[in-house]
Amino acid sequence: MMRRIIAENLDWSLSTVPCLSKLCLQSIVNNFQEKPIYEELTPSEKDFIQKRLPLSLPLHFTANFVPDGVFWKRCCEQKWTVCDVSNYGESWKRMFFERHLENIIELFIPGVTEPKTVLDMVALCKDHIKKLDISQLLPPVKLPQTEEKEQGSELTLENEDDDTGMDHFDISILLDKLTNLEEIHLVYQVKSCGMNFEWSMFELTHRDCESLGKAVESCKTLKLFRLYLSHLEDKKCRLLVKYLLDHPSLSTLDFSHNVIGDSGARAIGKLLTRSKLKVLKLSDNNIGGPGAKAIAHALSKNTTLVSLNLRLNRLKDEGGQAICKALLSNKTLLHLHLGANEMTWCTVLSLSKVLAQNKTLKSINLSCNKLGEVGGEALEEAMSQNTSLTECDIRLTDIEEKRVSVIDRMVWNNQFRTQETSPREHHTPK
């Protein structure tokens, strides 16, 4: 009787032996940093590699050799809890680099952080950055003063303007290198400042303003510039506008939630006469009648602006009437917001003349103004002659509810008429 003893093989398994192609691909993954083979592969093979590449690979390497795909999705989800790629043109690589650069800038401490930290990152990501949303800019660290410095504090205050250092991160070293940048959203504030709160943490200095102006001027691809909640007052507003006058591509300007007054509004009026702005947002500022008149004068000659937002200012009837009269000659503005501006029925009387003649305006917001019954009656009469206005917000205006219902019905009729005619116009043969 023949017997055979077989020793136990600890490496033996019933699982299927991987095919040679998968073994080869895994070998590429294991040695990707030394030999980055990628372009010659099929789409499915590229997907296999992106799903298995280690996230610990150096950023200066992956930025150049790993294209947009699953790898960058993994990087984003590892770094942030909420990742909505639809806000980044469906590009995971763009999301990663935009948010990563934003984090670096928001944590930059002038005088402590080396500018090279930002510039090195810009060299890697400049082709992928289209939008920057900076929600924090830190001021420099203040060192405790010695007795001698405290005694000479008056002299120090006198010479403050001679200081050449930047109060916040110098944007100008960055924007001219981002050749695809289209939007920048900025706020000069400190998040979670706690007991160290100071009002100076929530405003930009004169040097910041000049640096920012030069930076925006140098960024020829910029389409949207938003500076909000930064205590932007008249003098700084005029300084910024000086650099925006002849910008070749800027189409949207948002200076909302600042302290711009009449002098700053005059500068913005000058900007409207020379720029190609399509959208201007100045809500929640200190613009009064004289400033509104300057904007109105520019608006009467402007041929590019389609949306103007002046809500939560102090236009009163002086400014409101000026804006309305400008619409008699303006043929491009589609949307106008004049909510909460202390206006009365006097403004509506001027507006009624506009609604009877202007066929361009599509929406107007007059909410939170004391228009009263006289204003309501004038608006109702004007709407009976208008066929183009499809949105009219008159909430909290002291107009009787029955009259509001009548005006709303007229607006809805215009909406219905527009929806009916649009398809016909679309299919009309040339």
C-alpha positions in Angstrom: 0.0 0.0 0.0 1.5 3.3 -1.2 1.2 6.4 0.9 2.2 10.1 0.2 2.6 12.8 2.8 2.1 16.4 1.6 3.4 19.2 3.8 1.1 22.1 4.5 1.7 25.3 2.4 0.7 28.4 4.3 0.7 30.5 1.1 -1.6 28.3 -0.8 -5.1 29.7 -1.4 -8.3 28.7 -3.3 -8.6 32.3 -4.6 -8.2 32.9 -8.3 -4.7 33.8 -9.4 -4.8 37.5 -10.6 -4.4 38.0 -14.3 -1.1 39.2 -15.6 -2.5 42.6 -16.7 -3.7 43.4 -13.1 -0.3 42.4 -11.7 1.4 44.7 -14.2 -1.0 47.6 -13.3 -0.4 47.1 -9.6 3.3 47.2 -10.3 2.9 50.5 -12.0 1.0 51.8 -9.0 3.8 50.6 -6.6 6.5 52.3 -8.7 4.5 55.3 -10.0 6.7 57.9 -8.4 9.9 56.5 -10.0 8.2 55.6 -13.4 5.0 57.5 -13.9 3.5 55.5 -16.8 0.0 56.8 -17.5 -0.7 58.3 -21.0 -0.2 55.1 -22.9 -3.0 53.3 -20.8 -6.6 52.7 -21.7 -9.4 54.6 -19.7 -10.2 51.6 -17.6 -6.5 51.1 -16.8 -6.1 54.7 -15.8 -9.1 54.4 -13.5 -7.6 51.3 -11.9 -4.4 53.3 -11.1 -6.2 56.4 -9.8 -8.2 54.3 -7.4 -5.0 52.8 -5.9 -2.4 55.5 -6.0 -1.4 56.3 -2.4 -2.6 59.8 -1.2 0.7 60.3 0.5 2.5 61.0 -2.8 4.2 64.4 -2.8 1.9 67.2 -4.1 4.6 68.6 -6.4 4.7 65.2 -8.1 0.9 64.5 -8.4 0.2 68.0 -9.6 2.2 67.4 -12.7 1.6 63.7 -13.4 -1.9 62.8 -12.2 -4.7 64.3 -14.2 -8.2 65.1 -13.0 -10.1 62.0 -11.8 -10.8 59.6 -9.0 -7.4 60.3 -7.3 -8.3 63.9 -6.7 -11.7 63.0 -5.5 -10.1 60.8 -2.9 -7.8 63.7 -1.9 -10.7 66.1 -1.5 -12.8 63.7 0.6 -9.9 62.9 2.8 -9.3 66.6 3.5 -12.8 68.0 3.7 -16.1 66.7 4.9 -18.3 68.5 2.4 -17.2 68.3 -1.2 -19.6 69.7 -3.9 -17.8 69.3 -7.1 -20.6 71.1 -9.1 -19.2 74.4 -7.7 -15.9 73.7 -9.4 -17.0 72.9 -13.0 -17.2 69.1 -12.1 -13.4 69.1 -11.7 -12.0 67.4 -8.6 -8.5 68.6 -9.3 -9.7 72.2 -9.5 -11.6 71.8 -6.2 -8.6 70.4 -4.4 -6.2 73.2 -5.5 -8.6 76.1 -5.1 -9.6 75.1 -1.6 -6.0 74.1 -0.7 -4.7 77.5 -1.8 -7.5 79.3 0.0 -6.6 77.5 3.2 -3.0 78.5 2.9 -3.9 82.2 2.3 -6.5 82.3 5.2 -3.8 80.9 7.6 -1.1 83.2 6.4 0.3 85.5 9.2 2.3 88.5 7.9 5.8 88.6 9.3 5.6 85.0 10.4 4.6 82.9 7.4 7.1 82.9 4.5 5.6 84.2 1.2 7.4 81.3 -0.4 4.8 79.0 1.1 2.2 80.6 -1.1 4.3 81.1 -4.2 5.5 77.5 -4.3 1.9 76.3 -4.3 0.9 78.8 -7.0 3.6 77.3 -9.3 1.9 74.0 -9.0 -1.8 75.0 -9.2 -1.9 78.2 -11.3 -3.5 76.4 -14.3 -6.3 75.0 -12.2 -7.4 78.1 -10.3 -10.5 79.8 -11.6 -12.1 81.1 -8.4 -10.8 82.1 -5.0 -13.1 82.6 -2.0 -11.0 84.0 0.9 -13.2 84.2 4.0 -10.4 85.3 6.4 -7.2 87.4 6.2 -5.1 87.5 9.3 -3.3 90.7 10.5 0.3 90.5 11.8 1.0 89.4 15.3 1.3 92.3 17.7 4.2 92.0 20.1 3.8 93.4 23.6 5.3 96.9 23.9 8.2 97.8 26.2 8.1 100.8 28.5 10.2 102.9 26.1 7.9 102.1 23.2 4.8 103.0 25.3 6.4 106.4 26.2 7.1 107.1 22.6 3.7 105.8 21.4 2.7 109.3 20.2 5.7 109.5 17.9 4.9 106.0 16.6 1.3 107.0 15.8 2.6 110.0 13.8 4.8 107.8 11.7 2.4 105.0 11.1 1.7 106.0 7.5 5.5 105.6 6.7 5.5 101.9 7.6 6.1 99.9 4.4 5.0 96.6 5.8 1.7 95.0 4.8 -1.1 94.8 7.4 -2.5 91.6 5.8 -1.4 89.1 3.1 -0.2 90.9 0.0 -2.6 89.8 -2.7 -0.4 91.5 -5.4 2.2 88.7 -5.2 -0.4 86.2 -6.2 -3.0 87.4 -8.8 -0.8 88.2 -11.7 0.5 84.6 -11.6 -3.0 83.0 -11.7 -3.5 83.2 -15.5 -7.0 81.5 -15.4 -8.5 83.3 -12.4 -12.0 84.6 -13.2 -13.5 85.2 -9.7 -12.2 86.5 -6.4 -14.3 86.9 -3.2 -12.5 88.7 -0.3 -13.4 89.6 3.2 -10.9 91.3 5.6 -11.9 89.7 8.9 -10.7 87.2 11.5 -12.9 84.2 12.2 -13.2 82.9 15.7 -11.1 85.7 17.2 -12.6 85.1 20.7 -11.6 87.5 23.5 -8.9 89.1 21.2 -11.6 91.0 19.2 -10.6 94.4 17.8 -12.5 96.4 15.1 -9.2 96.7 13.2 -9.5 93.0 12.5 -12.5 93.6 10.3 -11.2 96.2 7.8 -8.5 96.7 5.2 -5.8 99.3 5.6 -4.7 101.9 3.0 -1.7 99.8 2.1 -3.9 96.7 1.7 -6.3 98.7 -0.5 -3.5 99.9 -2.8 -2.0 96.4 -3.0 -5.4 94.9 -3.8 -6.1 97.5 -6.5 -2.8 96.8 -8.2 -3.4 93.1 -8.0 -6.8 93.2 -9.6 -5.5 95.5 -12.3 -2.8 93.0 -13.1 -5.3 90.1 -13.3 -6.5 90.6 -16.9 -8.8 87.5 -16.8 -10.8 88.5 -13.8 -14.6 88.7 -14.4 -16.0 89.0 -10.9 -14.5 91.0 -8.0 -16.3 90.9 -4.6 -15.1 92.7 -1.5 -17.6 92.7 1.4 -17.8 93.1 5.2 -14.4 94.9 5.1 -15.3 98.5 6.2 -14.6 99.8 2.8 -15.1 103.6 3.1 -15.0 106.4 0.5 -11.3 107.1 0.4 -10.4 103.4 -0.1 -13.3 103.0 -2.5 -11.9 105.8 -4.7 -8.5 104.2 -4.6 -9.7 100.8 -5.7 -11.9 102.3 -8.5 -8.8 104.1 -9.9 -7.3 100.7 -10.7 -10.5 99.3 -12.1 -11.4 102.0 -14.6 -9.9 100.4 -17.7 -10.1 96.7 -16.7 -10.6 94.7 -19.9 -12.7 91.8 -18.6 -14.4 92.8 -15.2 -18.1 92.3 -15.6 -19.4 92.0 -12.0 -18.4 94.2 -9.1 -19.8 93.6 -5.6 -19.0 96.1 -2.8 -21.9 95.1 -0.6 -21.9 95.4 3.3 -19.4 98.2 3.5 -19.5 101.9 4.5 -19.3 103.5 1.1 -20.9 107.0 1.1 -21.6 109.7 -1.6 -17.9 110.3 -2.4 -17.3 106.7 -3.1 -20.5 106.5 -5.1 -19.3 109.3 -7.4 -16.2 107.3 -8.1 -18.3 104.3 -8.9 -20.4 106.5 -11.2 -17.2 107.4 -13.1 -16.4 103.7 -13.3 -19.8 103.0 -15.0 -18.9 105.5 -17.7 -15.6 103.8 -18.6 -15.9 100.1 -17.7 -17.9 97.1 -19.2 -19.7 96.2 -16.0 -22.8 94.1 -16.3 -23.6 93.6 -12.6 -23.1 96.2 -9.9 -24.0 95.4 -6.2 -23.7 98.1 -3.6 -26.3 96.9 -1.0 -26.0 97.8 2.7 -23.8 100.9 2.4 -24.2 104.6 3.3 -25.0 106.0 -0.2 -27.4 109.0 0.0 -29.1 111.3 -2.6 -25.9 113.0 -4.0 -24.2 109.6 -4.5 -27.3 108.1 -6.2 -27.4 111.1 -8.5 -23.9 110.5 -9.6 -24.7 106.8 -10.3 -27.9 107.8 -12.1 -26.0 110.3 -14.3 -23.7 107.5 -15.4 -26.6 105.1 -15.8 -28.3 107.4 -18.2 -25.3 107.0 -20.6 -24.3 103.4 -19.8 -24.9 100.7 -22.4 -23.6 97.5 -20.6 -25.1 97.3 -17.1 -28.0 94.8 -16.8 -28.3 94.6 -13.0 -28.1 97.3 -10.2 -28.5 96.5 -6.5 -28.8 99.5 -4.2 -30.9 98.1 -1.4 -30.3 99.1 2.3 -28.8 102.5 1.5 -30.1 106.0 2.2 -31.1 107.2 -1.3 -34.5 108.7 -0.1 -36.6 110.3 -2.8 -33.7 112.5 -4.0 -31.7 109.4 -5.1 -34.7 107.3 -6.0 -36.1 109.9 -8.4 -32.7 110.4 -10.0 -32.3 106.6 -10.7 -35.8 106.4 -12.1 -35.3 109.4 -14.4 -32.1 107.8 -15.7 -34.1 104.8 -16.8 -35.9 107.0 -19.3 -32.8 107.0 -21.4 -31.2 103.8 -20.4 -32.1 100.8 -22.6 -30.0 98.0 -21.1 -30.9 97.6 -17.4 -33.0 94.6 -16.7 -33.0 94.3 -12.9 -33.1 97.1 -10.3 -33.2 96.7 -6.5 -34.1 99.8 -4.4 -35.5 98.1 -1.3 -35.1 99.7 2.1 -34.0 103.2 1.0 -36.4 105.4 2.9 -38.3 106.3 -0.3 -41.9 107.5 -0.5 -44.6 107.9 -3.1 -42.6 110.7 -4.8 -40.2 108.1 -6.2 -43.1 106.0 -7.5 -44.4 109.0 -9.4 -41.1 109.2 -11.3 -41.1 105.4 -11.7 -44.6 105.4 -13.2 -43.3 107.5 -16.1 -40.5 105.0 -16.7 -42.9 102.0 -16.7 -45.0 103.7 -19.3 -42.0 104.2 -21.7 -39.2 101.8 -20.7 -39.7 98.3 -22.3 -36.4 96.9 -21.2 -36.8 96.7 -17.4 -37.8 93.2 -16.3 -37.7 93.3 -12.5 -37.8 96.0 -9.8 -37.7 95.7 -6.0 -39.3 98.5 -3.9 -39.8 96.5 -0.7 -39.5 98.1 2.8 -40.2 101.7 1.5 -43.1 103.8 2.7 -44.8 104.2 -0.6 -48.3 104.4 0.9 -51.6 104.5 -1.0 -50.6 107.4 -3.3 -47.6 105.3 -4.4 -49.8 102.2 -4.8 -52.3 104.1 -7.0 -49.5 105.5 -9.2 -47.9 102.1 -9.5 -51.1 100.4 -10.4 -51.8 103.0 -13.1 -48.3 102.7 -14.5 -48.5 98.8 -14.6 -51.7 99.0 -16.6 -49.6 100.5 -19.4 -46.6 98.2 -19.0 -46.1 94.8 -20.7 -42.5 94.1 -20.0 -42.1 94.0 -16.1 -42.3 90.4 -14.9 -41.2 90.9 -11.3 -42.3 93.6 -8.9 -41.6 93.3 -5.1 -43.7 95.7 -3.1 -43.8 93.9 0.2 -43.9 96.1 3.4 -44.6 99.3 1.5 -47.8 100.4 3.2 -49.8 99.7 0.1 -53.3 98.3 0.6 -53.5 94.6 0.2 -56.3 94.8 -2.5 -54.1 97.1 -4.6 -51.1 94.8 -4.1 -53.2 91.9 -5.4 -54.2 93.9 -8.5 -50.5 94.9 -9.2 -49.4 91.3 -8.7 -52.0 90.1 -11.2 -50.7 92.5 -13.8 -47.2 91.3 -13.3 -48.3 87.7 -13.6 -50.1 88.5 -16.8 -46.8 89.9 -18.1 -45.0 86.8 -17.1 -47.6 84.6 -18.9 -47.4 86.8 -22.0 -43.6 86.5 -22.0 -43.7 82.7 -21.6 -46.2 82.5 -24.5 -44.3 84.6 -26.9 -40.8 83.3 -26.1 -41.3 79.8 -27.8 -42.8 81.5 -30.9 -39.9 83.9 -31.2 -37.5 81.0 -30.8 -39.0 79.1 -33.7 -39.5 82.0 -36.0 -37.5 81.4 -39.2 -34.9 83.9 -40.0 
